[in-house]
Amino acid sequence: MNRMIALRGASLALVLLIAACSHAQTTDAAPRTFDIASIHPHTPEPHERSHIYSASNDGNFRTINVTLKAMIQYAFDMPQSRIVDAPDWTSSQPFDIDAKSDDATERLHNLPSDQAKPIKLAMIQSLLADRFALKTHREQRELPVYNLVIAKGGSKLVPAKSDGLTINHGRGYLNAKGITLSGIAQELARDAGRVILDKTAIPGRFDVDIRWQPDDEPPVLLNGEEVSLPSLFTVLQEQLGLHLEAAKGPVEVLVIDDVHQPTAN
């Protein structure tokens, strides 16, 4: 009898220990905000660029001449074209932000980038909720999209020469090795301003190296002369044998439920 009571007591203690450990792990994994954060409206100058400084494995977040909508795009990993019901000032008024957290730097420093990034983005989301009273939700809406289809002349895709996947994608260029058609669609969606749906039904992986002229950037100066590259639509058709076809379809959007000018520092 005493032995049974002792075993039951040991079992109860084990359950409590497991629960305590689970609570500790949950608490430790919970997103944390920044220790200090200063936010100031920015007065932009002609031809001034916007900058976001935010490494995945540190506790710092800094912006120069960045609108709130651009910050929301970054924090929620959502193209601005799919951020809806936002007041006009979120796209016109830029801000300078300097936020830091020594504790987060210590936590994130040794984590792999794919584990550290969502924690860091959650911290930025918390900052925007705290200082801008930002409230959001996600939903599906019927919106303009592009269907990625084969152009009339046929596909000009080059099969991948090796295994693995590497992607180098920036403003006006995509260099990728071992990428699928759905991967190309996903990468180019931000540049096209709409969700791109792969409708080619072409299997396999390909090597892609394309450059184009972004709509909102001036021509490149080459030997003192302005040189404009072809548009993304032209490059896709002429170099890859692909076409972006305007259509409508269900798209996940981020709805802005409420937002206000930032609270005082």
N, C-alpha and C positions, 0 to 999 in steps of 0.2 A: 504494500500500500504506500509506504513512504517512498519506495523507489519510483512508483508511478507518479506521485506528486512531484518528485524531483525531476523526472523526465519531462513532465508537463511544464514545469518551471523553466527547464532548459530550453524547451521548444518555444515557449513564449519569449524568452530572452533572445533567442535566435531571430524570431520574427521581428521583434522590436529593433534588433541590430540591423537587419536587412532594410527595414523601413527607414531607419535613420540614415543609412548609407545612400539609399535611393533619394531621400530628401536632400542630402548634401550634394549629390551629383546633379539633381535638378536645379538646385539653387546656384551651383557653380556654373551650370551651363546657361542660366538665364541671362538674357542680354543686359549689359550694363551701359549706363550713359557716360558722358564725359564729365570729368571733375570740374573743369572750367570751360566756358564758351562765351566768347564775345562776338556780337553780331552788329554790323554797322551798314547802313545804306551806302552804296558806292555811286560816285558821280563819274560816269564813263567819259572817256576822251575819244576823239575820232580815231578810228582804226584800232582801237584797243581790243585785245583778245581776252577771253575768259579762261580761267584756270581753276581746276580742282586738284588738290594735292591730298591723296588718301591711299597710302600703302595698306595692303591687307593685313600685314603682320605688325602694325603699330597702333597706338591709341591716339593718333593725331588726325584731325580733319581740318583742312584749310581751303578756303575759296577766295578768289579775287575776281570781282566783276561777274558774278554768276547769279542768274535769276533763280527764284525759288522753284520754278517749274523745271529748270535744268537740274537742280539739286534733287527734286523728287524723282526725275528720270534716273539719276544716278543711284539714289538710295533704294528704289524699288525695282531697278533694272527693267524699266518700262519706257519705250520710246515716247517722246512727247506727243506724237500723233495719237497715242492711245491713252493719254491722260485727259480726262474729260471733266467738264463742269468746273474748271478752275477759273477764278476771277482774272480779269485782264492784267491786273497789276503783277500777278505771279510770273508773267512773261515779259514784263517791261522794266520792273524795278530790280536792278542787280544788288547783290549784297557781298560784303567781305565777312568771312567767318574764320575765327581761329579757336578751335576746340582741342582740348588735350585731356588725356587720362593716362597717368603713369601705371595704374593698376592694369588697364587694358593692354598696354604695351607689354607688360610682363606676362600676361595671360596669352597673348597672341604671338609673341616672338618666336616660340618654338613649334607652332602649329603649321602644318602644311597649308599652302595658299587656299586650296579648295575648302578647308575646314575653317580657316580664319576669315575668309571673305564674308560669308553670311553673318557671322557674329559682328563684324565691323559694320556691315550695312544695317543690321538691326540697331546698332548704336546710333547711326545717323538718323534712322527713322524715328527713334526715341527723341533725339535732339529736335527734329522738326515738329514732332508732336508736342514737346514741352514748350518750345519757344515760339512756334508759329500756330499753336493750337490746331495742328493738322489732323484731320480725321478722314479716313479713306475706306473704301471697300472695293472689291473686285467683282465684276459681273460680265456676262456675255452680251454683246450688242452686234447688230447687223451693220457692218461698216464696209467702206470700199477696201478691197484687197487687190493684190496682183496674183494671177495664176502664172506660174513659170511653165512655159510650154516649149516645144521644139519649133524653131523657126522654119520658114518655108524651104530654105536651102538644105535643111537637115542638120543634125548635130555635128559640131566640130570639136567635141571634147576629146582630150588626150588621156588615155587610161594611165592610172598611177604606175610609176616605175618601181616603187618599193612599198613595203608594208609600213604601217603606222600612219599617224596623222599629225601634220604640223600646219598651223594657221597663223599668218601674219596679215592682219587686217587693220587699216587705218583710213583716214580721210582721203578718198579718191583712189584707193588701191586694195586689192585682195590677192595675196600670194598664198596658195594652199597646196599641200601635197597629201594625197590620199583622202580627199574630201568627197562626200556623196552629194547628190543633187539636192537632197533635203538640207544638207549642211550649207550648201551655197545659198539656198533660199533663206535660211535662218540668218546667215552672216550679212546678206545684202538688204535685209528688211529695214534696218535703221537708215541705210543710205537712200532707199527708195521712198521712205516715209510711210510705208504701209506694210502690213503682214504679207509675206509672199508664200504661197502654197505651191508645193512641187506637184505638178500635174504631168510630168514628162514620162513617168513609169520607166525611166532608165535606171537599171541597177548598176552596182559597181562603184568604184572609187576613181577619182580623177585628179590630175595635177592642173592647177589653174593659176595663171599670172596675168591679171588685168589691171589697167589703170584708166581712170576717167576723170572728167572735170566736174567736181561738185557744183550744184546749182548756185550756191551762195558764196562761192569763192572766186576771186579775180583770176584772169589768165596768168600763166606762169611766164616770168621774164626769162628769155633765152637769147643770149648774145645781144641784149638790149632791146629785143623785140618781144611783144606779147604773143604767147602761143597758147591756144586753147586746145585741150584734149577733147576727144569725143565724149558725149554724154554716156551715162551708165547704160541706157537703153541701146544705144548704138554699139557700144563695146560688146555687150552680151550677144547681140545678133551677129555682128561681123566676126568676132573672135571665137565665140563659143557655140554659135548656132542656136541660141536660145532667145526667147521672146517673153516680155512681161505683158500679160494681157489683163486689162482692167476688168474687175468683176466685183461682186459683193459676197460677203460670207460672214459667219459668226466669228467675232474677235473678242478676246479677253481684254477688258479695259480697266483702268484704275480710276474710280470715280472719286472726285474731291467732294466730300460731304460738308466740310467746314474748314476754314483757314483764316488767319488774321495776321496783320502786321506783327513783327516780332516784339516780344516783351523786352523791357529795358534790361541792360546788362547789370 
